[in-house]
Amino acid sequence: MRRLTIPALALLLLLAGALPSRAQTGRELFQQALVMERSQGDLKGAISLYERIVREFATDRSLTASALLQLGECYEKQGSAQARQAYQRVVTEFADQGDLAAQARTRLAALQGEVAPPLKGPVARLIFTSQNPADRVFQNPKLIVPSPDGRRLAYFQSDPGTDGIYTWDLTTGRSERVTPAQEGVAYGAPAWSSDGKRIAFRELDKATNVGALRMVDLSTRTSRTVPGLDARGLRAVDWSRDGRFILCNNAQRTTLDLVTVADGSTATLSDSVWSAQLASLSPDGRYVAYGAGPHTHERLYVQPVTGGPRQAIAESGGEMYLHPLWSPDGTAIAYQQNDGIWVRPMKDGAPSAPARLAYRTTAARWVSGWTEAGGLHFTALNQVNQPMEVEVDPRTARPAGAPPRELEGYPKLSSFRWSRDRGTVAANTWWTGYALYSFEAGTTRSFENLEPEGVMIRGGVWSPDEREIWYEAMGMTPPASAGVKGLDVNTGAVRQVFPPLPGRARAITFSADGRTWAFLRPESDRSVSVVVAPAGQTDGQVAVRLNVPGQDRINSQALPHISPRGDQVFYVLQRVTPGNRMEPDAGSIWVVGADGTGARKVATEPAVESVLWDPTGRFVAYASRTMDRNTVLRVVEVATGAVHDLPVELTESGIQLNDWSADGRYIGFVQLKNWWEYWAVQGLLDQGGSR
């Protein structure tokens, strides 16, 4: 064979580099830049892409204006004066891009220390984001509460060594701990007094399980408790303007209680309040707004504090509502739906006009306060689910040398399954339907709303003949199995494949041939049994009982799963640790025979997030959190307990294992990236429409 000379090889490499590749669109580049800016924190890389968009896609005025606006935000985060130049270009060159130009004017005015020109409709401003390392002091952002003047934030931390109530001054950027360092004490969410001088919160002694409702004076750091009160299940959510009452959720009784500060006497305002739901008092103290009913199916109500009938002001229709908040002047109530923040005008405790969508956003998750100066504060949770795969040796399940790679073309998903030849992927599209992507054709077919409202799609596997996707349908109110349905991938027709499970049994998994299934069945002592039976039969062999009193708890993120051959079941246990602290062996993976014999532990980790059988049943892959809270991907050989790592290690994100290809060569998973942003939106009462 003739060998290439070095000059010839260099020429080939040069020519290879000149071969054309698929040109990226401006919109694709813009999305890449957003990911760099918001999820990776790579401002330099994002700036480079935004500048490229401005140069190369100038004919797309909307895209160019958007790129300039984001360019200004990047420079602003860097503290660069170039931010003004980017915003000024949007204002002067893209005045026809109304919303974008208005945002640029607002930012430009803020940078110049001027009053922004009046705008019609609400205006939002980003206060901070978890992508900024300096802002990561907040461990539980949904419970950040603004002071009445909007200048400070109160929050609590629950990590060992940092447990306590804190404030953060938005002007100085300083964080201060307002409670003394105490081991063995847990704290609840804070509530501000109307003058911003005091904070109320729950304090719980972990050893004795005795709780108190405490109030601390921020200027003197002195505190006192509300007398005569058992506050174990209480969560302070609001404080009356006259300082006489604290509004609390009672998680133990799922009630809404009004606590008198002077003597601890308590009046129950409403029952059937979802335990994590928040509420608020009207500024004059006469009315209370709250949500009641099954989670995600709440109604919002207003009722007099002194008693009387409650009046519904909004009905969920399957959408969630969080923290109905009175406006500072008492003329409206703001609340969240899936499409944004809605406002309902109020007068004398009753609706005075229809509700309207005041601020459009799908990212808002927790509205936390409506201040006179700072507008309505809310936390936005952003999520990116990136499908990925890692190649392994099918004989040993060890790395095959290639690094993990991102998978392209997959539809928006929460989980996915490959066909046997990996030519088609079935993606569960956020528990409502499926999308099938063909790699050969490069096309996607979507099947949405397969079940009626209130029924969630869980799991999903290819049927043995690959003509259907089998999924579990689960009613949410009340939780009840609707059995296993089959989605015909050619026609889109849905049929009942297997009958509903009895009672609240759930979490069905199948052997590879579809002839055996396993499911969780609740027992009378509040434990659960893993039952293995021929598919379709609602009773069978109990393989193991879990959540038995006095034992470790079943891991809700990695539920039991039957092996491909139907002869074994894995399950994951998690030991409850003080303060939920990380311990090296708190999580454990177990394997038991389908007949209930031979249960044994095969691996221990601090926390196991998801688990997956290989096609032969010889190996189990699992994602785990390490002691430093990074995520790693590991494989254990079931017979020997030998564990080895795969080349996947992520920080500040998680892994959800999805599928192991039929040939044993690829493990598919979704990389879960979450970041949050804290915003304030002003002008919600303006009638200029939603943004």
C-alpha positions in Angstrom: 0.0 0.0 0.0 1.3 3.4 -0.9 1.8 5.7 2.1 0.9 9.4 2.1 3.7 11.8 2.5 3.4 14.5 5.2 2.8 17.3 2.7 0.1 15.2 1.0 -1.6 14.4 4.3 -1.5 18.1 5.2 -3.2 19.0 1.9 -5.9 16.4 2.6 -6.5 17.9 6.0 -6.7 21.4 4.5 -9.2 20.3 1.9 -11.3 18.4 4.5 -11.5 21.6 6.5 -12.8 23.4 3.4 -15.6 21.0 2.8 -19.0 22.7 3.2 -21.1 22.0 6.3 -24.7 22.8 7.0 -25.1 26.5 7.5 -26.7 27.5 10.8 -29.6 29.9 10.7 -29.7 33.1 12.7 -32.4 31.7 15.0 -30.2 28.6 15.8 -27.3 30.9 16.6 -29.5 33.0 18.8 -30.6 30.0 20.8 -27.0 28.8 21.2 -26.0 32.3 22.4 -28.9 32.2 25.0 -27.7 28.9 26.3 -24.2 30.2 26.6 -25.4 33.3 28.4 -28.0 31.9 30.7 -27.2 28.3 31.4 -23.4 28.1 30.9 -22.5 31.7 32.1 -20.2 32.0 29.1 -20.7 35.8 28.5 -17.7 36.1 26.2 -18.9 33.3 23.9 -22.4 34.6 23.9 -21.2 38.1 23.0 -19.3 36.7 20.1 -22.4 34.9 18.7 -24.7 38.0 19.2 -22.2 40.1 17.3 -22.1 37.6 14.5 -25.9 37.6 14.3 -25.9 41.4 14.0 -23.3 41.3 11.2 -24.6 38.4 9.2 -28.4 38.6 9.6 -29.1 42.3 9.4 -32.1 41.8 7.1 -34.0 40.1 9.9 -34.8 43.2 11.9 -36.5 41.4 14.8 -33.6 39.0 15.2 -31.0 41.7 15.0 -32.8 43.9 17.6 -33.1 40.9 19.9 -29.4 40.1 19.5 -28.5 43.7 20.3 -30.7 43.7 23.4 -29.1 40.5 24.7 -25.7 41.9 23.7 -26.4 44.9 26.0 -27.5 42.6 28.8 -24.2 40.7 28.5 -22.1 43.8 28.6 -24.2 45.1 31.5 -23.4 41.9 33.5 -19.7 42.5 32.7 -20.0 46.1 33.9 -19.0 47.3 30.4 -19.9 50.8 29.0 -20.6 49.1 25.7 -24.0 48.1 27.1 -25.2 51.7 26.5 -24.1 51.5 22.8 -26.0 48.3 22.2 -29.2 49.6 23.8 -28.9 52.9 22.0 -28.7 51.1 18.6 -32.0 49.3 19.4 -33.6 52.6 20.3 -32.4 54.6 17.3 -32.2 51.9 14.5 -35.0 49.6 15.5 -37.8 51.8 16.8 -40.3 49.8 14.7 -39.6 46.8 17.0 -41.9 48.2 19.7 -41.4 45.8 22.6 -37.7 45.4 22.1 -37.2 49.1 21.7 -39.2 49.8 24.8 -37.0 47.4 26.8 -33.9 49.0 25.5 -35.1 52.5 26.4 -35.9 51.2 30.0 -32.4 49.7 30.4 -30.7 52.7 28.8 -32.5 55.1 31.2 -31.6 52.9 34.2 -27.9 53.0 33.2 -28.0 56.7 32.7 -29.6 57.3 36.1 -32.6 58.9 34.4 -36.3 58.2 34.8 -37.5 55.9 32.0 -40.1 57.3 29.7 -43.6 56.1 30.6 -44.5 52.9 28.9 -47.9 51.4 28.3 -48.2 48.1 30.1 -45.9 46.2 32.6 -42.1 46.3 32.5 -40.0 43.6 34.0 -36.4 43.8 35.3 -34.0 41.0 36.1 -32.7 41.4 39.7 -30.3 38.5 39.7 -29.7 35.0 38.4 -28.2 31.7 39.6 -25.9 31.8 36.6 -23.9 34.5 38.5 -21.8 32.7 41.1 -22.2 35.6 43.5 -26.0 35.1 43.4 -25.9 31.4 44.4 -26.2 32.0 48.1 -29.9 31.3 47.7 -30.5 27.5 48.2 -34.3 27.6 47.9 -35.2 30.6 45.6 -39.0 30.0 45.7 -39.0 31.2 49.3 -37.3 34.5 48.8 -39.6 37.3 50.1 -39.1 41.0 49.4 -39.4 43.7 52.1 -42.4 46.1 51.8 -40.1 48.7 50.2 -38.5 46.2 47.8 -35.0 47.1 48.9 -34.2 43.9 50.8 -34.9 40.2 50.5 -35.5 37.7 53.3 -34.8 34.0 52.8 -33.8 30.9 54.8 -31.1 28.3 54.2 -31.2 24.7 55.5 -27.7 23.4 54.7 -25.8 22.1 57.8 -23.7 25.0 59.3 -25.7 27.7 57.5 -29.2 27.0 58.8 -30.9 30.3 59.5 -32.9 33.3 58.3 -31.0 35.8 56.2 -31.6 39.2 54.5 -29.9 40.5 51.4 -29.7 44.2 50.7 -30.2 44.8 47.0 -28.5 48.2 47.2 -25.3 47.1 48.8 -25.3 43.5 47.8 -24.6 42.4 51.4 -26.1 39.3 52.9 -26.7 39.2 56.7 -27.7 36.4 59.0 -30.4 37.5 61.4 -30.7 34.4 63.5 -27.9 33.0 65.7 -26.0 29.9 64.6 -27.7 27.0 66.3 -27.2 23.3 65.6 -30.3 21.1 65.6 -32.6 24.0 64.7 -34.7 24.2 61.4 -36.2 27.3 60.1 -39.4 28.1 58.2 -40.1 30.7 55.5 -40.0 34.4 56.7 -42.7 37.0 56.6 -42.0 40.8 56.9 -43.8 43.2 59.1 -45.4 46.1 57.2 -42.8 48.6 58.3 -39.9 46.3 57.3 -38.4 46.3 60.7 -39.2 42.8 61.8 -39.4 39.3 60.4 -41.5 36.4 61.6 -40.6 32.8 61.0 -41.0 29.3 62.4 -38.2 27.8 64.5 -38.2 24.0 65.0 -36.0 22.0 67.5 -35.1 18.9 65.6 -34.4 16.8 68.7 -37.7 17.6 70.5 -39.8 18.4 67.5 -41.0 21.5 69.4 -41.8 24.5 67.2 -42.2 28.2 67.9 -43.3 31.2 65.9 -40.5 33.7 66.4 -40.2 37.4 65.6 -36.9 39.2 65.3 -36.2 42.9 65.3 -33.7 43.6 62.6 -32.2 46.7 64.2 -31.5 45.2 67.6 -31.4 41.5 66.7 -33.6 40.9 69.7 -36.4 38.4 69.3 -39.4 36.9 71.1 -41.8 34.0 70.4 -45.6 34.1 70.1 -46.7 32.6 73.5 -48.9 29.6 74.0 -48.5 28.2 70.4 -47.4 24.9 69.0 -45.9 26.0 65.7 -44.5 22.6 64.4 -46.6 22.7 61.2 -46.9 26.4 60.8 -45.5 28.5 58.0 -45.8 32.3 58.2 -47.0 33.7 54.9 -48.2 37.2 55.8 -48.3 39.8 58.6 -51.2 42.2 59.1 -50.3 45.9 58.7 -51.3 46.7 62.3 -48.9 44.0 63.4 -51.5 42.1 65.5 -51.9 39.0 63.4 -49.7 36.6 61.4 -51.2 34.5 58.7 -50.0 30.9 58.6 -50.4 27.7 56.6 -50.7 24.8 58.9 -49.1 21.8 57.1 -50.2 19.3 59.7 -53.9 20.1 59.4 -53.8 21.6 55.9 -55.6 24.7 57.2 -55.2 28.4 56.9 -54.8 30.0 60.4 -54.7 33.5 61.7 -52.4 33.7 64.8 -52.7 36.5 67.3 -49.3 37.8 68.1 -50.1 38.9 71.7 -51.3 35.5 73.1 -51.0 32.8 70.3 -54.7 32.3 70.0 -55.6 30.9 66.6 -58.6 31.2 64.3 -58.9 28.8 61.4 -60.0 30.7 58.3 -60.2 27.8 55.8 -59.6 24.1 55.5 -58.6 22.0 52.5 -55.7 24.4 51.8 -52.9 22.6 50.0 -50.1 22.5 52.5 -47.5 24.4 50.3 -50.0 27.0 49.1 -49.4 30.6 50.1 -52.0 33.3 50.9 -52.2 37.0 51.7 -54.2 39.5 53.7 -55.7 42.6 52.1 -54.0 45.9 53.1 -56.9 46.9 55.3 -56.8 43.5 57.0 -60.4 42.8 56.3 -60.0 40.0 53.7 -57.8 37.0 53.0 -57.0 35.5 49.6 -56.0 31.9 49.3 -56.1 28.8 47.2 -57.9 25.6 48.3 -58.6 22.2 46.7 -56.5 19.4 45.2 -53.0 20.4 44.1 -53.0 21.8 40.5 -56.8 22.0 40.6 -57.2 24.7 43.2 -59.7 27.5 43.2 -58.8 31.0 44.4 -61.0 32.4 47.1 -61.5 35.6 49.0 -63.3 35.7 52.3 -63.7 38.1 55.3 -61.2 37.5 58.0 -64.0 37.8 60.6 -66.0 35.0 59.0 -68.5 34.7 56.3 -68.9 33.0 53.0 -65.9 32.7 50.7 -66.1 33.8 47.1 -64.3 32.2 44.2 -62.3 34.6 42.1 -60.5 32.1 39.8 -60.9 28.5 38.9 -57.8 26.4 37.9 -59.1 24.2 35.1 -56.1 22.0 35.7 -53.6 24.9 35.8 -51.6 25.7 38.9 -52.1 28.8 41.1 -49.4 30.0 43.5 -49.6 32.8 46.1 -52.5 35.1 45.4 -51.2 38.6 46.3 -53.1 41.7 47.0 -51.8 44.9 45.4 -50.4 47.5 47.8 -53.5 49.7 47.4 -56.0 46.7 47.8 -57.6 47.2 44.4 -56.5 43.9 42.8 -55.2 40.4 43.4 -52.4 39.0 41.3 -51.9 35.2 40.8 -50.1 32.9 38.6 -51.3 30.6 35.9 -49.3 28.5 33.5 -49.3 31.3 30.8 -48.3 34.1 33.1 -49.4 36.5 35.9 -53.1 37.4 36.0 -54.7 40.3 37.8 -58.3 40.4 39.1 -59.7 43.8 40.0 -61.3 43.9 43.5 -63.6 46.2 45.5 -64.9 45.5 49.0 -63.6 41.9 48.9 -65.4 41.1 45.7 -64.3 41.0 42.0 -65.1 44.2 40.3 -64.0 43.3 36.7 -63.0 40.2 34.8 -59.4 38.8 35.3 -56.9 39.7 32.6 -53.5 38.3 31.7 -51.2 41.2 32.9 -47.8 39.7 32.2 -47.2 36.8 29.9 -44.4 34.4 30.9 -44.2 30.6 31.0 -41.1 30.7 33.2 -42.6 32.3 36.3 -42.9 29.8 39.2 -43.2 31.5 42.5 -44.7 35.0 43.0 -43.4 36.1 46.4 -44.4 39.7 47.1 -46.0 42.9 45.7 -44.1 45.9 46.9 -45.0 49.6 46.6 -41.7 50.5 45.1 -40.4 47.4 43.5 -43.4 45.9 41.8 -44.4 42.2 41.9 -41.5 40.0 42.6 -41.3 36.5 41.2 -38.8 33.6 40.6 -38.5 32.2 37.2 -37.4 28.6 36.8 -35.7 27.8 33.5 -35.1 24.2 32.4 -33.2 22.6 29.6 -33.5 18.9 28.9 -30.6 17.9 26.6 -30.8 14.3 25.2 -27.4 12.6 25.2 -25.8 9.2 24.8 -22.6 7.5 25.9 -21.1 4.5 24.1 -20.1 1.4 26.1 -18.7 -2.1 25.4 -21.7 -4.4 25.4 -19.7 -7.2 26.9 -18.4 -5.3 29.9 -20.5 -2.1 30.0 -17.2 -0.2 30.3 -16.5 3.0 28.3 -16.0 2.4 24.6 -13.6 5.4 24.3 -16.0 8.0 22.7 -17.0 10.9 25.0 -20.7 11.5 25.6 -22.4 13.4 22.9 -25.5 15.5 22.5 -28.3 14.1 20.4 -29.7 16.4 17.7 -33.2 16.5 16.2 -35.0 15.1 19.2 -38.3 16.8 20.0 -39.0 18.7 23.3 -39.2 15.9 25.8 -39.1 14.6 29.3 -37.9 11.1 28.4 -37.2 9.0 25.3 -37.0 5.4 24.1 -35.2 4.1 21.0 -36.6 1.5 18.6 -34.5 -1.7 18.4 -32.5 -0.5 15.4 -32.3 3.1 16.9 -33.8 4.4 13.7 -36.7 6.0 15.6 -37.0 7.7 18.9 -40.2 8.0 20.9 -40.1 11.0 23.2 -42.6 11.6 26.0 -43.6 15.3 25.5 -44.1 16.5 29.1 -46.6 13.8 30.2 -49.3 14.7 27.7 -48.3 12.8 24.5 -45.5 11.4 22.4 -43.4 12.6 19.4 -41.7 10.1 17.1 -38.6 11.3 15.4 -37.3 9.3 12.3 -33.5 9.7 11.8 -33.7 8.4 8.3 -36.5 10.7 7.2 -35.5 13.6 9.5 -39.2 14.1 10.4 -41.2 14.3 13.6 -44.8 13.1 14.1 -46.6 14.4 17.2 -49.4 12.8 19.1 -50.7 15.2 21.8 -53.4 15.2 24.4 -53.8 11.4 24.3 -55.7 11.4 27.6 -58.4 13.7 29.0 -57.5 16.6 31.3 -56.4 15.4 34.7 -54.8 12.2 33.5 -51.0 12.1 33.2 -49.0 9.8 31.0 -46.2 8.0 32.8 -43.3 6.0 31.4 -43.6 4.5 28.0 -42.0 1.5 26.2 -42.1 0.1 22.7 -44.4 -2.9 22.5 -42.6 -6.2 21.7 -43.7 -5.9 18.0 -42.9 -2.1 18.0 -46.3 -1.3 16.5 -47.3 0.6 19.7 -46.0 2.7 22.5 -47.3 1.3 25.8 -47.7 3.9 28.5 -49.3 4.1 32.0 -52.2 6.5 32.4 -52.7 7.9 35.9 -55.5 10.1 37.0 -54.4 12.9 39.3 -57.5 13.8 41.2 -57.8 11.5 43.0 -54.6 9.5 42.1 -55.8 6.4 40.4 -54.6 4.0 37.7 -56.2 4.1 34.3 -54.2 1.1 33.2 -51.8 0.7 30.3 -52.7 2.2 27.0 -51.2 1.5 23.6 -50.5 4.3 21.0 -50.5 3.0 17.5 -47.4 4.7 15.9 -48.9 4.4 12.4 -52.5 5.6 12.9 -52.3 7.5 16.2 -55.2 5.4 17.6 -55.1 4.6 21.4 -56.4 1.4 22.9 -56.6 -0.2 26.3 -53.9 -2.8 26.5 -54.1 -3.8 30.2 -56.7 -3.0 32.8 -56.4 -0.4 35.6 -54.6 -1.4 38.8 -56.6 -1.5 42.0 -56.7 1.4 44.4 -53.7 3.6 44.2 -51.3 1.0 42.8 -48.9 2.6 40.2 -45.5 2.6 38.6 -45.8 -0.2 36.0 -42.6 -1.7 34.4 -42.4 -4.5 31.9 -40.1 -7.3 31.0 -38.6 -7.1 27.4 -41.1 -9.6 26.0 -44.1 -7.7 27.6 -45.4 -10.8 29.3 -44.5 -9.8 32.9 -45.0 -6.6 34.7 -44.2 -5.2 38.1 -46.0 -2.4 40.0 -46.2 -0.7 43.4 -49.1 -1.6 45.6 -49.9 0.4 48.8 -50.5 -1.6 51.9 -52.6 -0.9 55.0 -49.6 0.0 57.2 -48.5 2.7 54.7 -45.8 0.5 53.3 -45.7 -0.5 49.6 -45.2 -3.8 48.0 -43.5 -4.5 44.7 -45.8 -7.0 43.0 -44.6 -9.2 40.0 -47.3 -10.8 37.9 -48.2 -11.9 34.4 -49.0 -8.6 32.4 -52.6 -7.7 32.9 -53.1 -9.5 36.2 -53.7 -7.2 39.2 -52.3 -9.5 41.8 -49.2 -11.7 42.0 -46.0 -12.4 43.9 -44.7 -9.8 46.4 -41.0 -9.4 45.6 -40.3 -6.9 48.4 -42.1 -4.6 50.8 -40.8 -1.0 51.1 -41.3 2.0 53.3 -41.7 -0.4 56.2 -41.7 1.6 59.5 -38.2 1.9 60.9 -36.5 1.2 57.6 -35.0 3.3 54.9 -37.4 4.9 52.5 -38.0 4.0 48.9 -36.3 6.5 46.6 -39.0 8.4 44.7 -36.6 9.4 41.9 -35.6 5.8 41.1 -38.6 3.6 41.4 -38.4 -0.2 41.3 -38.0 -1.7 37.8 -38.3 -5.3 36.6 -35.4 -6.8 34.7 -35.6 -7.5 30.9 -36.0 -11.2 31.5 -38.6 -10.7 34.2 -36.6 -12.6 36.8 -35.3 -9.8 39.1 -36.3 -6.4 40.4 -34.1 -3.5 41.4 -35.1 -0.9 43.9 -33.3 2.0 45.6 -33.5 3.0 49.2 -32.5 6.3 50.8 -31.8 6.8 54.4 -33.3 9.9 56.0 -30.4 11.9 57.4 -30.5 14.8 59.9 -31.1 18.0 58.0 -31.1 15.9 54.7 -27.3 16.2 54.8 -25.2 14.2 52.3 -23.7 10.9 53.7 -21.5 8.5 51.6 -23.7 5.5 52.1 -27.2 7.0 52.5 -28.4 5.6 49.2 -28.3 2.0 48.2 -29.3 -0.1 45.2 -30.8 -3.6 45.8 -31.7 -6.5 43.6 -34.2 -9.2 44.5 -35.6 -12.2 42.7 -39.1 -11.8 41.2 -40.2 -14.6 43.6 -39.0 -12.5 46.6 -35.8 -14.4 47.3 -32.2 -13.4 47.3 -32.4 -9.7 48.1 -29.0 -8.2 48.3 -27.3 -4.8 48.1 -25.2 -4.2 45.0 -24.1 -0.6 45.4 -24.1 2.3 47.9 -23.9 6.0 47.1 -24.8 9.4 48.8 -27.9 9.8 46.6 -29.1 7.8 43.6 -31.1 9.8 41.0 -32.1 7.2 38.3 -31.4 3.6 37.5 -31.5 1.5 34.3 -31.2 -2.2 33.4 -29.0 -3.2 30.4 -30.8 -5.4 27.7 -29.3 -8.6 29.1 -30.0 -8.0 32.8 -26.3 -8.3 33.7 -25.7 -4.7 34.5 -27.4 -1.8 36.1 -26.5 1.8 35.2 -27.3 4.6 37.7 -26.8 8.3 38.1 -25.7 9.4 41.6 -24.8 12.6 43.4 -21.4 12.6 44.9 -20.5 14.2 48.3 -19.6 17.4 46.5 -23.0 17.3 44.8 -21.8 16.6 41.3 -23.6 14.0 39.2 -21.8 10.9 38.0 -22.8 8.0 35.9 -21.8 4.5 37.0 -22.5 0.9 36.1 -22.6 -2.1 38.6 -22.4 -5.7 37.5 -25.3 -7.4 39.3 -23.6 -10.8 39.8 -20.3 -9.4 41.3 -21.2 -5.9 42.6 -18.2 -4.5 40.6 -18.7 -0.8 40.0 -17.0 1.4 37.3 -17.5 5.0 36.2 -18.6 6.2 32.7 -17.1 9.4 31.4 -20.0 11.6 32.5 -19.5 14.1 35.3 -21.7 17.1 35.6 -21.9 20.1 37.9 -25.1 21.9 38.8 -27.2 19.6 36.7 -28.6 16.1 36.9 -29.0 13.0 34.7 -32.2 11.1 34.0 -31.4 7.7 32.5 -33.8 6.8 29.7 -32.8 3.8 27.6 -30.1 1.2 26.9 -30.0 0.3 23.2 -31.0 -3.2 22.2 -27.4 -4.0 21.0 -26.0 -2.9 24.4 -23.7 -0.2 22.9 -25.4 3.0 24.0 -26.9 4.4 27.1 -29.3 7.3 26.5 -30.0 9.9 29.1 -31.3 13.4 29.5 -29.1 16.1 31.1 -31.3 18.2 33.3 -30.2 21.8 33.6 -32.1 24.2 35.9 -31.3 27.8 36.6 -33.5 30.4 38.2 -33.9 34.2 37.9 -35.4 36.6 40.3 -37.5 39.4 38.6 -39.7 42.3 39.5 -42.4 43.5 37.2 -44.0 46.9 37.5 -47.1 48.3 35.9 -49.3 45.3 36.4 -52.3 47.5 36.9 -51.7 49.4 33.7 -54.2 48.5 30.9 -51.6 48.4 28.2 -51.8 44.7 27.6 -49.4 41.9 28.4 -45.8 41.4 27.5 
